[in-house]
């Protein structure tokens, strides 16, 4: 008959088996639950699950539980370094009941986080006899020593955890592949993924929902790089014309001599090299939507013809006198002060008024900082795939630097910044120095202040930092409050005030 302690351990083993056979898709959450069960089984104060990074020959702390868990996760061990490194290198379990005097003990980490490890049991996690990581449990409660029975039970759990890790990562990889393929289908169709978190952009999307139902022209205004084309796509995709063509024209990218032919088409022999008739973009967009980007660069000679298309839905191809009719919705965008162009006579006032039936202003990224973390993570995932590199995310200093920067190039600049960081980054996390964000000048600071005050910036950083610690502690507010060294009631109030939500719920 099993003893009382054996029954407890058997029940915990069954609990872990239930977790492994569950439908958890978050690998880190699953491992955290299992490691918590392991810690209770061995009656330890703290525990860690370290995984081996083969390319760097390092072990990094995937999960760390206990009062110093959040702090220890910033460290990594070389193979053979420390007691866990020894276990990984030799692929052998170990009991150390006098850690401080063990020559393998790496005291520098304990000193830096102010945590004293007295006793430890550590076992390798194996897949087909290959060590993929280490589980360690520290400081058995009530000053007890770890015994052989603890090690044997922990080895059983380490095998279970290794199986769970392999299965969960396979599932996670499959889900990411499915998500990537879904996004790729949209990309192949020419559409971009919309990433939005800020209230100001969510309000714009509410406007877009109402605007999309009409056929009126829309003029999208905003600085270069804010994503005006993406919002034009959203108008089309939310409209009754969503199944029809969405045709894009960059008016600034084509020479004046070719732009008319691109927009309206030409007939054979209309000009030199016109060896065959060709459809124009308006004809291609029939029954759908045409997006005229950089409309402020449209030559005056073509503005009258465009006005006619808007008013009468008719035009002639270059070199033809046959009038064609089209049913096209026109969306236009510019980063220029189009009213100033009208005042100077560089843009027709009647065309401006016909395009500006439903104006839509897209604010710059510095005025919607809530979008920065969301966009940064999205671009990081994209360029990790492209560069075939893996990063856990952004360091706190890197995220703080991105939130403090004014992003004069807006989303386009942010994307370029993340791509560069993925190419040059060497550590587990993207660091501040990988971003190459320049220190803002006094002029930039003044400009940024117009759209965001200090209180807003501080609250954004607080929200990001608290959310990160909550995630590390499986959204357990009691444990998070301990790590943050604040009262649980104060943490609950901050979560409510800063509108911090768990996206998995």
ZALO-120736 format. One record per residue (C-alpha): x, y, z. Coordinates in steps of 0.001 Angstrom, whole numbers. Last residue first. Layout:
% residues N
        X        Y        Z
        X        Y        Z
...
***
This chain:
% residues 505
        X        Y        Z
    -9200    35191   -21912
    -5962    34835   -23836
    -5606    38583   -24426
    -5317    39203   -20667
    -6245    42836   -20140
    -4463    45877   -18748
    -6782    48899   -18825
    -4256    51169   -17078
    -6754    52140   -14346
    -8090    48573   -13926
    -4698    46881   -13815
    -3419    49679   -11570
    -6282    49120    -9115
    -5636    45381    -9007
    -1942    46062    -8371
    -2826    48398    -5506
    -5028    45704    -3949
    -2196    43164    -4317
      155    45449    -2380
     3454    46251    -4069
     6863    44557    -4294
     6583    44043    -8067
     7498    40359    -7614
     5112    40016    -4670
     2308    41793    -6574
     2821    39384    -9466
     2481    36376    -7144
     -846    37669    -5769
    -2065    38790    -9199
    -1601    35386   -10824
    -1637    36273   -14518
      572    33244   -15310
     3439    34739   -13314
     5564    35648   -16344
     2432    37000   -18040
     1698    39249   -15058
     5306    40479   -15097
     5007    41441   -18786
     1597    43096   -18268
     3063    45174   -15412
     5955    46391   -17603
     3740    47268   -20589
     1184    49099   -18440
     3892    51007   -16571
     5553    52038   -19857
     2268    53294   -21259
     1463    55111   -18002
     4816    56895   -18137
     4236    58019   -21739
      728    59272   -20931
     1943    61214   -17886
     4746    62799   -19895
     2402    64259   -22497
     1702    62930   -25965
      734    64602   -29254
     2199    68051   -28851
     5019    66702   -26736
     6341    64753   -29688
     6994    67972   -31616
     8902    69522   -28686
    10906    66343   -28196
    11724    66241   -31904
    12904    69857   -31848
    15059    69198   -28774
    16695    66311   -30613
    15699    62724   -29944
    18448    60206   -29239
    18792    58024   -32302
    17199    54602   -32395
    19769    52033   -33515
    17356    49196   -32682
    20032    46664   -31755
    21324    49029   -29046
    18018    48795   -27178
    18200    45012   -27082
    16185    42405   -28968
    16133    39420   -26615
    17956    36074   -26706
    21113    37825   -27853
    22727    38292   -31252
    20665    40985   -32998
    22110    42250   -36297
    19498    41002   -38777
    16562    41027   -36374
    17402    44591   -35289
    17502    45731   -38936
    14035    44280   -39576
    12739    45906   -36379
    14010    49345   -37441
    12649    48984   -40968
     9221    48161   -39537
     9361    51128   -37155
    10339    53448   -40006
     7374    52300   -42096
     5064    52666   -39100
     5965    56347   -38617
     8911    57910   -40461
     9121    60646   -37804
     9023    57904   -35162
     8865    60067   -31975
    10969    57760   -29762
     9964    57263   -26114
     7840    54148   -26708
    10585    52572   -28813
    13206    53327   -26155
    11008    51833   -23404
    10556    48705   -25501
    14310    48367   -25951
    14949    49063   -22268
    12432    46388   -21241
    14104    43866   -23533
    12180    42938   -26651
    10962    39466   -27586
    12092    35882   -27088
    14179    36063   -30250
    14622    33388   -32910
    16499    33608   -36205
    15595    32318   -39680
    16065    35844   -41089
    12686    35869   -42863
    10890    33996   -40089
    12365    36214   -37394
    11446    39089   -39696
     7714    38427   -39588
     7581    37618   -35870
     9476    40825   -35040
     7170    42847   -37310
     4106    41716   -35339
     5863    42221   -31989
     6815    45790   -32942
     3326    46543   -34250
     1691    45525   -30973
     4298    47332   -28849
     3939    50553   -30935
      136    50630   -31225
     -359    52073   -27732
     1884    54944   -28840
     -921    56521   -30917
      121    60176   -31267
     3765    59277   -31991
     2533    56899   -34699
     1108    59727   -36782
    -2671    60294   -36925
    -4654    59047   -39932
    -7071    61745   -41143
   -10131    60597   -43092
   -12009    63067   -45295
   -15421    61975   -46682
   -16447    64251   -49557
   -12819    65347   -49999
   -12366    63900   -53460
   -15094    66053   -55013
   -13920    69132   -53083
   -10323    68619   -54182
   -11352    68126   -57799
   -13256    71435   -57755
   -10291    73191   -56095
    -7866    72049   -58763
    -4384    71435   -57383
    -1260    73485   -58054
    -3231    76756   -57935
    -1266    77993   -54933
    -4364    77976   -52692
    -5242    74469   -53912
    -1744    73239   -53083
    -2088    74795   -49609
    -5348    72890   -49184
    -3510    69725   -50219
    -1004    69964   -47412
      914    66896   -48571
      859    63358   -47183
    -1710    62300   -49765
    -4413    59702   -50246
    -7244    58960   -52658
   -10132    56502   -52690
   -12320    56370   -55763
   -15253    53965   -56166
   -15562    52649   -59682
   -18467    51946   -62001
   -16964    52525   -65431
   -18124    53960   -68725
   -15992    54184   -71865
   -16133    56935   -74457
   -14616    56114   -77855
   -12408    58924   -79181
    -9186    56958   -78757
    -5493    57910   -78685
    -5237    57703   -74876
    -8301    55874   -73615
   -11460    57886   -73189
   -13315    58575   -69931
   -16707    58148   -68220
   -18048    57857   -64622
   -19698    61285   -65055
   -18621    63224   -61961
   -15691    61159   -60673
   -14456    60256   -64163
   -14768    63897   -65213
   -12727    65049   -62249
   -10013    62562   -63228
    -9866    64068   -66718
    -9550    67575   -65265
    -6794    66458   -62872
    -4769    64908   -65656
    -3244    68113   -67047
    -2844    69484   -63513
     -317    66737   -62805
    -1114    64293   -59945
     1474    64738   -57199
    -1116    65607   -54526
    -2823    62290   -55292
       35    60530   -53498
    -1922    57242   -53596
    -4872    56847   -55932
    -6798    53794   -54722
    -9313    52354   -57188
   -12278    50360   -55933
   -14499    47726   -57529
   -17228    47429   -60153
   -14647    48431   -62819
   -11159    48534   -61273
    -9392    47172   -64364
   -11008    49914   -66486
    -9805    52557   -64040
    -6304    51049   -64030
    -5962    51318   -67798
    -6425    48516   -70298
    -3929    48272   -73145
    -4011    48345   -76919
     -930    46983   -78658
     2319    48302   -80160
     2204    51540   -78204
     6002    51913   -78564
     5652    55481   -79889
     2211    56894   -79201
    -1481    56070   -79731
     -481    53315   -82193
    -2550    50625   -80459
    -5048    52097   -78044
    -4315    53462   -74598
    -5242    52911   -70953
    -6988    55335   -68560
    -4849    55414   -65433
    -1619    53863   -66707
    -1884    55712   -70042
    -2357    59020   -68221
      546    58241   -65883
     3041    57382   -68610
     4011    60882   -69753
     3760    62294   -66227
     6366    59827   -64996
     5047    57186   -62540
     5960    56828   -58851
     4205    59960   -57594
      725    58866   -58711
     1036    55542   -56920
    -1890    53570   -58331
    -3628    50711   -56549
    -6520    48594   -57859
    -8927    46764   -55541
   -10937    44401   -57736
   -14438    43115   -56792
   -15276    40827   -53854
   -15053    43714   -51362
   -17391    45972   -53380
   -20146    45886   -50722
   -17592    47620   -48453
   -15601    46335   -45479
   -12713    45101   -47647
   -12653    48360   -49653
   -12569    50661   -46621
   -10008    48365   -44984
    -7777    48512   -48046
    -7845    52317   -47930
    -6825    52043   -44288
    -3850    49886   -45250
    -2893    52369   -47985
    -2792    55216   -45457
     -309    53319   -43311
     1348    56070   -41282
     4500    55981   -43446
     4339    59499   -44877
     2171    61781   -42771
    -1613    61709   -42961
    -4653    62330   -45113
    -7096    59869   -46664
    -9535    61482   -49108
   -12665    59359   -49541
   -14989    59378   -52530
   -18605    58413   -51901
   -19841    54906   -52694
   -21285    54271   -49224
   -21113    51250   -46896
   -17390    51724   -46336
   -17889    55128   -44681
   -19777    53623   -41730
   -17245    50878   -41055
   -14437    53368   -41741
   -15730    55653   -38988
   -15641    52753   -36524
   -12144    51988   -37804
   -11095    55552   -37054
   -12325    55117   -33464
   -10153    52009   -33142
    -7311    54199   -34417
    -7727    56733   -31587
    -8285    53986   -28998
    -4845    52494   -29729
    -4513    48737   -30240
    -4281    48189   -33998
    -2493    45803   -36347
    -4053    45504   -39815
    -2473    42798   -41963
    -1799    44020   -45504
    -3684    43131   -48669
    -2202    42360   -52080
    -4005    39108   -52773
     -720    37338   -52110
     -616    39181   -48795
    -4057    37869   -47841
    -3005    34333   -48703
      253    34907   -46816
    -1675    35925   -43700
    -3552    32625   -43772
     -318    30766   -44515
     1386    32460   -41562
    -1486    31609   -39237
    -1388    27967   -40363
     2389    27863   -39932
     2057    29418   -36499
     -508    26786   -35554
     1770    23991   -36757
     4717    25402   -34813
     2610    25666   -31655
     1444    22080   -32074
     5010    20847   -32525
     6092    22996   -29575
     3375    21484   -27414
     4274    17914   -28365
     8008    18367   -27787
     7455    20246   -24530
     4945    17741   -23193
     7341    14860   -23904
    10182    16712   -22179
     7881    17499   -19247
     6963    13848   -18826
    10626    12793   -18841
    11420    15525   -16308
     8511    14319   -14162
     9921    10813   -13869
    13356    12281   -13137
    11821    14439   -10387
    10350    11344    -8746
    13767     9680    -8722
    15499    12831    -7426
    13047    13330    -4578
    13387     9647    -3537
    17175     9999    -3497
    16936    12708     -831
    16776    16497     -733
    17615    17898     2674
    15157    19583     5021
    15456    23192     6194
    11719    23554     6696
    11150    23561     2925
    13569    22126      408
    15744    24890     -971
    15889    24756    -4774
    14295    22606    -7481
    16074    22274   -10832
    14733    21078   -14166
    17261    20918   -16987
    17072    21077   -20763
    17252    19268   -24091
    19445    16374   -22957
    19533    13625   -25591
    18531    10127   -24437
    15707     9976   -27016
    14320    13243   -25607
    15745    13993   -22182
    15148    16604   -19508
    18167    16503   -17204
    17759    16497   -13404
    18554    19007   -10668
    18117    18781    -6881
    19220    21725    -4817
    19994    22773    -1251
    21264    26060      182
    20486    28586    -2555
    20717    32137    -1199
    18939    34827    -3180
    20130    38406    -3453
    19565    38682    -7228
    23153    39700    -7947
    24643    37471    -5266
    22768    34354    -6412
    23824    35055   -10012
    27504    35430    -9035
    27501    32270    -6903
    27730    29828    -9798
    27876    26521    -7889
    30135    23880    -9454
    32645    24082    -6591
    29928    23125    -4091
    30356    25066     -853
    27281    27289    -1288
    25188    24390    -2582
    25494    22117      428
    22686    19618     -187
    23548    19030    -3852
    21595    16252    -5558
    22437    15637    -9218
    20962    14077   -12329
    23216    13239   -15314
    23339    14508   -18912
    27002    15487   -18386
    26702    18905   -20072
    23147    19542   -18944
    23794    18501   -15331
    26962    20623   -15240
    25095    23625   -16641
    22426    23216   -13961
    25147    23173   -11278
    26835    26265   -12664
    28485    26530   -16069
    28936    23280   -17992
    27121    24642   -21040
    27087    28427   -20683
    24357    29838   -18504
    21789    32566   -19239
    20411    35340   -17037
    17383    37630   -17420
    15082    34905   -16111
    16671    35154   -12644
    14900    38434   -11933
    11351    37262   -12699
    11769    34134   -10596
    13191    35866    -7534
    10254    35142    -5209
     9715    31701    -6660
     9191    30194   -10079
    11471    30395   -13113
    10378    29241   -16581
    12355    29382   -19858
    15616    30169   -18060
    18308    29969   -20733
    20956    27324   -21202
    23763    28067   -23614
    25728    26345   -26364
    24934    29289   -28670
    23591    27199   -31554
    22294    24504   -29203
    20089    26720   -27046
    19382    24362   -24146
    16267    24887   -22057
    16123    25729   -18367
    13155    25019   -16108
    13521    26659   -12731
    12374    26056    -9184
    11788    27823    -5900
    10813    27020    -2328
    10881    23253    -2771
     8523    20615    -1400
     9628    18099    -4049
     6041    17465    -5166
     5055    21106    -4744
     7912    22176    -7011
     6943    19563    -9613
     3330    20814    -9648
     4520    24397   -10194
     6799    23135   -12959
     3808    21529   -14686
     1705    24694   -14546
     4611    26810   -15788
     5299    24343   -18603
     1704    24619   -19829
     1743    28432   -19700
     5047    28544   -21590
     3787    26204   -24313
      538    28096   -24918
    -1673    25701   -26887
    -3175    23920   -23887
    -5535    21195   -25096
    -4940    18782   -22225
    -3008    15521   -22375
       98    17041   -20793
    -2005    18757   -18131
    -3765    15505   -17234
     -392    13747   -16997
      793    16511   -14652
    -2211    16035   -12376
    -1678    12256   -12419
     1895    12810   -11224
      583    15176    -8555
    -1785    12457    -7368
     1062     9925    -7272
     3143    12352    -5243
      388    12795    -2712
     -242     9047    -2563
     3485     8471    -2024
     3456    10956      862
      593     9071     2521
     2291     5706     1992
     1292     3480     -893
        0        0        0
***
